[in-house]
Amino acid sequence: MAERQESRLKRNLTFWNLMGVAIGQIIGAGIMTMTGTAIGMTGTGVALAFMISPVLTLITDFPQGILSSCAPAVGGPYKYVSRLLDKRFGFLYIVLFIISSSTLSLYALSFASYFVSLFTGMSQIFIAAVILTVLFVVNIIGTKQAAVVNTIICAVMTGAILAFAAFGLPKADFPYIFQTGHLFYKGVPNFMAALALLSFATGGASVICQLGGEARNPGRDIPLVMIISTVLVGIMYVLVALVAVGVFPIDKVADQNLTIVAFEVLPRPVYYVFVIGAALGATSSTLNAQLSWVTKPLMWPVRTDFCPGLWQLSRNAVWCGRY
């Protein structure tokens, strides 16, 4: 059944379509706030952490990338877990996947919170409903169209981030950044904790493994896109981090979002472009990217008869509820 559904899908996602989805998934609005949190944990070492983070991300994504290249499939990770391990693990994967995906609407609320901070007087719930509906309709039209939209959003978002770096790097104090006492502001353990935190910021490219059955050349494009997108975003994050910690003292930017530094280094028109492009672009691209792949594992039929305790567990829960 799942194979028949997959055969009806068009293999029309190109290298650049997959790149748009991957970059859109990696860059989230968390970069606006997570950088400040990491600065509070490790000082200027946040730049070094961003250099190392993509390497760790690629190591963890490597097995999934190889599988998707050799045996591409729609909703690939579920198929690999259920076929290579056991259907019980596949069932567990689907349960956890559905639970984690239930927070999808939070991306829309995050987009709305940034939007109403720029354009006051509007309802946050209304804006969230509008952006969620628009992107849902785009994905209903087709994964190809959603990928094109994401590529456009990512181009704007990348331009905003590079503008922040271009205006900010000349004002950064590099001797201050690379001073040992500032790199490990609160010691090596806190640097390692910041590195673990920022590893989430560079993760996300592996979601294109869910689209293997729709990729035009998955054997080449999936691993290549995973590597290139992760490295490129990692480089952009390093540039952002250098500006974030090189313009003001650590104490002033620790646990703060990037708008403080952006307001200082950017001309006003560029500042608003940065806030709109980086914040609104990051949340909308992540939302759109996730909508494009989040339903793919559900195309495969999930059986529960290999979970003998599931029915008894549910019956026990009902009986406990009566008392």
FENPE-V441510 format. One record per residue. RES is the residue in one small letter. PHI is phi in degrees with one decimal (* if undefined). BURIAL is # if it has 16 or more other ideal C-beta (glycine too) atoms within 10 Angstrom, else .. D_FIRST is the distance of its C-alpha to the first C-alpha in whole Angstrom. Layout:
res | phi | burial | d_first
RES | PHI | BURIAL | D_FIRST
RES | PHI | BURIAL | D_FIRST
This chain:
res | phi | burial | d_first
m | * | . | 0
a | -65.1 | # | 4
e | -62.7 | . | 5
r | -67.8 | . | 5
q | -63.9 | . | 6
e | -65.4 | # | 9
s | -66.9 | . | 10
r | -82.4 | . | 11
l | -76.4 | # | 13
k | -85.5 | . | 17
r | -87.6 | . | 18
n | -125.4 | . | 22
l | -85.6 | # | 23
t | -87.0 | # | 26
f | -55.5 | # | 28
w | -73.8 | . | 30
n | -63.1 | # | 27
l | -65.0 | # | 26
m | -63.9 | # | 30
g | -63.1 | # | 30
v | -66.0 | # | 27
a | -64.6 | # | 28
i | -65.3 | # | 32
g | -62.4 | # | 31
q | -75.9 | # | 29
i | -68.9 | # | 32
i | -79.3 | # | 35
g | -116.2 | # | 35
a | -64.5 | # | 38
g | -59.2 | # | 39
i | -60.4 | # | 41
m | -68.3 | # | 43
t | -111.7 | . | 44
m | -65.6 | # | 43
t | -61.0 | # | 45
g | -63.7 | # | 48
t | -62.9 | # | 47
a | -66.6 | # | 47
i | -61.4 | # | 50
g | -63.2 | # | 52
m | -86.2 | # | 50
t | -138.5 | # | 51
g | 69.7 | # | 54
t | -71.3 | # | 53
g | -62.8 | # | 51
v | -59.4 | # | 48
a | -66.5 | # | 48
l | -65.1 | # | 48
a | -62.8 | # | 45
f | -68.5 | # | 44
m | -71.3 | . | 44
i | -82.4 | . | 43
s | -54.4 | # | 40
p | -60.2 | # | 38
v | -65.2 | . | 38
l | -64.3 | # | 37
t | -62.9 | # | 34
l | -66.6 | # | 33
i | -63.1 | . | 34
t | -72.7 | . | 31
d | -85.4 | # | 29
f | -56.2 | . | 29
p | -60.1 | . | 27
q | -66.2 | # | 24
g | -64.3 | # | 25
i | -65.0 | . | 25
l | -61.0 | # | 22
s | -68.4 | # | 20
s | -74.9 | # | 23
c | -82.2 | . | 22
a | -134.9 | . | 18
p | -64.5 | # | 17
a | -157.3 | # | 14
v | -69.7 | # | 13
g | 64.8 | # | 14
g | -49.3 | # | 15
p | -54.6 | # | 18
y | -64.2 | # | 15
k | -62.1 | # | 13
y | -65.3 | # | 17
v | -65.0 | # | 18
s | -72.6 | # | 16
r | -88.7 | . | 15
l | -86.4 | . | 19
l | -103.3 | . | 21
d | -167.2 | . | 19
k | -65.5 | # | 16
r | -65.6 | # | 19
f | -69.6 | . | 20
g | -63.1 | # | 17
f | -62.2 | # | 17
l | -62.6 | . | 21
y | -59.7 | # | 20
i | -63.1 | # | 17
v | -60.2 | . | 20
l | -65.5 | . | 23
f | -64.3 | # | 21
i | -64.9 | . | 21
i | -62.5 | . | 24
s | -67.7 | . | 25
s | -79.1 | . | 24
s | -68.6 | . | 25
t | -89.9 | . | 29
l | -56.2 | . | 27
s | -65.2 | . | 30
l | -64.7 | . | 33
y | -64.0 | # | 32
a | -65.4 | # | 33
l | -66.4 | # | 36
s | -65.6 | # | 37
f | -58.4 | # | 37
a | -64.7 | # | 39
s | -64.5 | . | 42
y | -68.3 | # | 43
f | -63.5 | # | 43
v | -71.8 | # | 45
s | -72.5 | . | 47
l | -92.5 | . | 48
f | -118.8 | . | 48
t | -68.6 | . | 49
g | 91.2 | . | 50
m | -105.7 | . | 46
s | -77.2 | . | 43
q | -65.7 | # | 41
i | -64.1 | . | 39
f | -63.5 | . | 39
i | -62.8 | # | 38
a | -62.1 | # | 35
a | -65.3 | . | 34
v | -65.7 | # | 34
i | -66.2 | # | 33
l | -66.0 | # | 30
t | -67.1 | . | 29
v | -59.8 | . | 30
l | -70.6 | # | 28
f | -63.8 | . | 25
v | -63.6 | . | 26
v | -58.8 | # | 26
n | -72.6 | # | 22
i | -65.3 | . | 21
i | -60.2 | . | 23
g | 164.5 | . | 21
t | -63.7 | # | 21
k | -60.1 | . | 23
q | -64.7 | . | 26
a | -64.2 | # | 25
a | -67.2 | # | 26
v | -64.0 | # | 29
v | -59.8 | # | 30
n | -66.4 | # | 30
t | -63.3 | # | 32
i | -64.9 | . | 35
i | -60.9 | # | 35
c | -65.4 | # | 35
a | -64.1 | . | 38
v | -65.0 | # | 40
m | -63.5 | # | 40
t | -63.4 | # | 40
g | -60.9 | . | 44
a | -65.9 | # | 45
i | -67.2 | # | 44
l | -67.5 | . | 46
a | -64.9 | # | 49
f | -58.6 | # | 49
a | -69.2 | # | 50
a | -63.7 | . | 52
f | -79.7 | # | 54
g | -89.8 | # | 54
l | -58.7 | . | 55
p | -61.2 | . | 58
k | -97.0 | . | 59
a | -81.7 | # | 58
d | -96.3 | . | 60
f | -68.5 | . | 59
p | -57.4 | . | 62
y | -66.4 | . | 61
i | -63.7 | # | 57
f | -94.7 | . | 58
q | -70.0 | . | 60
t | -54.5 | . | 59
g | -64.6 | . | 60
h | -90.1 | # | 58
l | -65.1 | # | 55
f | -118.0 | # | 55
y | -55.2 | # | 56
k | -124.5 | # | 56
g | 95.6 | . | 55
v | -64.4 | . | 53
p | -57.1 | . | 51
n | -71.0 | # | 50
f | -64.3 | # | 49
m | -65.0 | . | 46
a | -65.7 | # | 45
a | -64.6 | # | 45
l | -62.6 | # | 43
a | -64.2 | . | 40
l | -62.7 | # | 40
l | -75.6 | # | 40
s | -63.0 | # | 37
f | -68.6 | . | 35
a | -70.9 | # | 37
t | -100.9 | # | 35
g | -86.5 | # | 32
g | 133.3 | # | 29
a | -65.1 | # | 28
s | -66.0 | # | 25
v | -64.3 | # | 23
i | -67.3 | # | 22
c | -64.2 | # | 20
q | -70.3 | # | 18
l | -106.5 | # | 18
g | -57.3 | # | 18
g | -74.3 | # | 15
e | -112.1 | # | 17
a | -80.4 | # | 20
r | -70.7 | . | 22
n | -137.4 | . | 24
p | -64.0 | # | 22
g | -59.1 | . | 24
r | -94.5 | . | 27
d | -72.8 | # | 27
i | -61.3 | # | 25
p | -65.3 | # | 28
l | -65.7 | # | 30
v | -65.5 | # | 30
m | -59.8 | # | 29
i | -70.0 | # | 33
i | -64.6 | . | 35
s | -63.8 | # | 33
t | -64.8 | # | 34
v | -67.4 | # | 38
l | -61.8 | # | 39
v | -65.3 | # | 38
g | -59.4 | # | 40
i | -64.2 | . | 43
m | -62.2 | # | 43
y | -65.3 | # | 43
v | -62.6 | # | 46
l | -62.1 | # | 48
v | -61.7 | # | 47
a | -65.3 | # | 48
l | -61.2 | # | 51
v | -71.4 | # | 52
a | -60.8 | # | 51
v | -105.1 | # | 54
g | -101.6 | # | 56
v | -95.4 | # | 58
f | -114.7 | # | 59
p | -60.5 | . | 60
i | -55.6 | # | 57
d | -60.8 | . | 58
k | -80.1 | . | 58
v | -107.5 | # | 54
a | -61.9 | # | 53
d | 62.7 | . | 50
q | -114.6 | # | 50
n | -84.8 | # | 48
l | -73.0 | # | 49
t | -65.2 | # | 50
i | -62.9 | . | 53
v | -71.2 | # | 54
a | -58.9 | # | 52
f | -64.0 | . | 55
e | -80.5 | . | 57
v | -97.1 | # | 56
l | -102.5 | # | 55
p | -60.8 | . | 57
r | -54.3 | . | 56
p | -60.3 | . | 54
v | -69.3 | # | 52
y | -59.4 | # | 51
y | -68.4 | . | 50
v | -63.7 | # | 47
f | -64.4 | # | 47
v | -62.4 | # | 46
i | -69.5 | # | 44
g | -69.0 | # | 42
a | -79.1 | # | 41
a | -78.6 | # | 41
l | -68.0 | # | 39
g | -64.7 | # | 37
a | -65.4 | # | 36
t | -70.2 | # | 35
s | -71.3 | # | 33
s | -68.7 | # | 32
t | -66.3 | # | 30
l | -62.0 | # | 29
n | -65.0 | # | 27
a | -62.7 | # | 26
q | -68.5 | # | 24
l | -62.7 | # | 23
s | -74.4 | # | 21
w | -122.9 | # | 19
v | -65.7 | # | 19
t | -88.7 | . | 16
k | -62.7 | # | 14
p | -63.3 | # | 13
l | -77.1 | . | 12
m | -70.2 | # | 9
w | -86.3 | # | 8
p | -65.8 | . | 8
v | -111.1 | # | 11
r | -93.6 | . | 13
t | -114.3 | . | 17
d | -73.6 | . | 18
f | -88.5 | . | 19
c | -110.3 | . | 21
p | -61.4 | . | 24
g | -85.7 | . | 26
l | -66.3 | . | 24
w | -64.8 | . | 25
q | -65.1 | . | 28
l | -62.3 | . | 29
s | -66.7 | . | 28
r | -63.8 | . | 30
n | -61.9 | . | 33
a | -62.8 | . | 32
v | -64.7 | . | 33
w | -65.9 | . | 36
c | -62.6 | . | 37
g | -65.2 | . | 37
r | -71.2 | . | 39
y | -106.9 | . | 42
